[in-house]
Amino acid sequence: MDINSYKEIFIEEARDNIKIFNSALLKFEKDITDLTPVNDIFRAVHTLKGMAATMGYDKMTEFTHSLEDILDNIRNGSIKVDAEITGLLFKGVDIIEKFLENISRNNIDITEGYEELINKYKEYTKTGLKISAKVIKEEQKKEEIPDLKIEEIILNEAFKRNLNVYIVKITLAEDCVFKNVRVFMVNRNLGEKGEIIKSSPVAKDLEEGKFGNSFSVAYITKLNSEEIEKLLYKIAEIKKVEVKQIKKGLDEKRKIEKKAENIISNVEKKKILSQSVRVNIEKLDVLLNLVGELVIAKIRLEQISKDKQFEILKETANEFDRIINELQAEVTQVRMLPVNNIFDRFPRIARDLAVEEGKEVETEIIGGDIEIDRTVLEEINEPLLHLVRNSVAHGIEKPEERISKGKSRKGIIRLSAKRERNSVIIEISDDGKGIDVLKVKKKALEMKILSEEKIKNITDEEIVNIIALPGFSTMDTVDKIAGRGVGVDVVKTKIESLGGIFKIENYPGEGVKFIMKLPLTLAIIQALLVKTSQNIYALPVIYTLEILELNTKSIKLIQGKRVIVLRDEVIAVFSLAELLKKKREEKEVVQLVIVEVRDKKIALEVDEVIGQQEIAIKSLGEFLKYAKGFSGVTILGDGRISLILDIQSLLEENNNL
């Protein structure tokens, strides 16, 4: 069997368990008296060990086994937990991540420093049975206990803890080829919810596939028999699962073995296949592109139906529309991932950076289950990292400074996500000192970004936005956390390149909030179609606020610039035709689209607002990819091509931002 064919699955599932490890360890560090997170860590490490052993990664197996030992000693109270112990556990996570990195790159099952860390773990641990090392030790003080009674002690301890003990027999399909892989998956699923204390045949034979079509395990868990069956029937090629509970008093080794080999069940469960599959992202991209083509075809059908007024064609178009909408929704959903996929890594990063800075930080996550397109999620990973680093380096104060200000000694960094129509809003905030406006002004003058004259008339809000300019930083020295002036600028550029909006809200002395408004997906979006100079353009709805129709007399001139006053707010007016270097038509009544760019409201004068429509985004191609003011093209219902406007770059190109 080519075990390497399962490497990708191994790496993905290992990363999921590393997330659990990191998250639980952060909880445990906050309260070392609560051992609940330790149990979560133990299950994650146990699963990692089982997966590594099945794949033949012996070094990683050895390392995770040493981690199990120290975790078990923490659980049974034989190790006093302190900052040094939690630090060693955090280093353990880092070593496992290095193992994965090496395995994914070149399939080398080794990483620098793992043996040294194993030796440190051994200084704290003495090997013993997982569930009851302390119990056995206490029993052995009373009398010598033969090896045959070890299971009895474990079971008695399980009964004391109100855990259930089962013999589980698993029968594989007759045509199952990779039996040891199914064993690995059984061990993984059961290991996440309990503990396997014995197997028949023995573990070594199971891992090597040296058994018939069935095997049995003695299993300790809080689950009931139905939950165990449900857990195992998720695995493909499992033909039958038979579960028999061991009652108190039937826990001798010979009875376990007898039960393991002679379970009889009268009910054969139906085979349930896995509820999810892994799909190459390139295949999804192709599928999504085809859906985009169908959306274009749908729009054309609607146009033909509207123009010709054929009733049958209209009904067919409506039915086609319904099917395409459902298909589009399903395909889009397949590409969606919860933001927790990247949020979960930041508490650990913030913690490590804070330790380096001599600060104390706690990270809160809100709305982690909100879903967004995988491509968007991958693109914002680096920007979010910059903002978290920024909050630790610039925002959160040191404990003594926070206490002197009447704050808690530990700073809070909050990551939140929420859905708003066809967008997702992601916010990163902290309760630190906020942005020092005077310091930014001083630095802006030093760097000649602002003149003495201009700085007198600029608002605090505009001053705050200076930190997003390329190369700007208020740090006087450069270190590995901050000071190079690339953080906020990188974030702004990336978010805007994705068709999103980036904002900064400053609360002096109380903290700062970074807000990102992002499209749910980059392939098919809602757009407002507008007509200017005989051409139709698509304006992403994410930018638009409202549409107005005004008499030109309502447009005033202030310092030579056209403006309107809308609900006591002065808004600059720009002709879309002039922005596109075309001639503007003089009209008595004009249509204006109010858009929001860089925290500013701007009125775009257009010849006609056609209406809102769903569009499929197509690339500009090699010849037009550097064209300023456009982010792509789409095909309209009548077959014409419409350019998709990038309002921000269009305004920048004309020096209006």
Secondary structure, 3 states (H helix, E strand, C coil): CCHHHHHHHHHHHHHHHHHHHHHHHHHHHHCCCCCHHHHHHHHHHHHHHHHHHHHCCHHHHHHHHHHHHHHHHHHCCCCCCCHHHHHHHHHHHHHHHHHHHHHHHHCCCCCCCHHHHHHHHHHHCCCCCCCCHHHHHHHHHHCCCCHHHHHHHHHHHHHHCCCEEEEEEEEECCCCCCHHHHHHHHHHHHHHHEEEEEEECCHHHHHCCCCCCEEEEEEEECCCHHHHHHHHHCCCCEEEEEEEECCCCCCCHHHHHHHHHCCCCCCCCCCCCCCCCCCCHHHHHHHHHHHHHHHHHHHHHHHHHHHHCCHHHHHHHHHHHHHHHHHHHHHHHHCEEECHHHHCCHHHHHHHHHHHHCCCEEEEEECCCCEEEHHHHHHHHHHHHHHHHHHHHHHCCCHHHHHHCCCCCCEEEEEEEEEECCEEEEEEEECCCCCCHHHHHHHHHHCCCCCHHHHHCCCHHHHHHHHHCCCCCCCCCCCCCCCCCCHHHHHHHHHHHCCCEEEEEEECCCEEEEEEEEECCCCEEEEEEEEECCEEEEEEHHHEEEEEEEEHHHCEEECCEEEEEECCEEEEEEEHHHHCCCCCCCCCEEEEEEEEECCEEEEEEECEEEEEEEEECECCCCCCCCCCCEEEEEECCCCCEEEEECHHHHHHHCCCC
